[in-house]
Amino acid sequence: MLPPQVAVALIVLLLAVVVPLCAVAIQLIRFIHWFAWADKDTRGERPHFTGPVLALFFSTLAASDFMGFEPFLTLSALNPVPMEHRAYLLVAMLALAVWCWAYGRSIRDRVLRMFRPGSAGPG
């Protein structure tokens, strides 16, 4: 039997992967509806994927040591961080997941602004 702290940590990690995965799936469904069936005059902006996809990426990296199936086993084996420091990596990846979800659109806009020639933005 697992101690309660370990069980809670595993449930949190599971939720950290499942919630962004569901958000990406919902955004994909919204995008398909927006693209195929929505009225072109009133459909508004297309759904954005940056925040949920980045959150899914970082939460998957955080959970890679605790899941016993592929692709998590390969990610864990490729991780260069020593085993005694993996707890710090887990916390950092979960913090990055939350940060990316909150600021996903501004991250995307800043990256796109860096690659657009002749666009002088703030900063």
Rosetta blueprint (number, residue, H / E / L):
1 M L
2 L L
3 P L
4 P H
5 Q H
6 V H
7 A H
8 V H
9 A H
10 L H
11 I H
12 V H
13 L H
14 L H
15 L H
16 A H
17 V H
18 V H
19 V H
20 P H
21 L H
22 C H
23 A H
24 V H
25 A H
26 I H
27 Q H
28 L H
29 I H
30 R H
31 F H
32 I H
33 H H
34 W H
35 F H
36 A H
37 W L
38 A L
39 D L
40 K L
41 D L
42 T L
43 R L
44 G L
45 E L
46 R L
47 P L
48 H L
49 F L
50 T H
51 G H
52 P H
53 V H
54 L H
55 A H
56 L H
57 F H
58 F H
59 S H
60 T H
61 L H
62 A H
63 A H
64 S L
65 D L
66 F L
67 M L
68 G L
69 F L
70 E L
71 P L
72 F H
73 L H
74 T H
75 L H
76 S H
77 A H
78 L H
79 N L
80 P L
81 V L
82 P L
83 M H
84 E H
85 H H
86 R H
87 A H
88 Y H
89 L H
90 L H
91 V H
92 A H
93 M H
94 L H
95 A H
96 L H
97 A H
98 V H
99 W H
100 C H
101 W H
102 A H
103 Y H
104 G H
105 R H
106 S H
107 I H
108 R H
109 D H
110 R H
111 V H
112 L H
113 R H
114 M H
115 F H
116 R L
117 P L
118 G L
119 S L
120 A L
121 G L
122 P L
123 G L
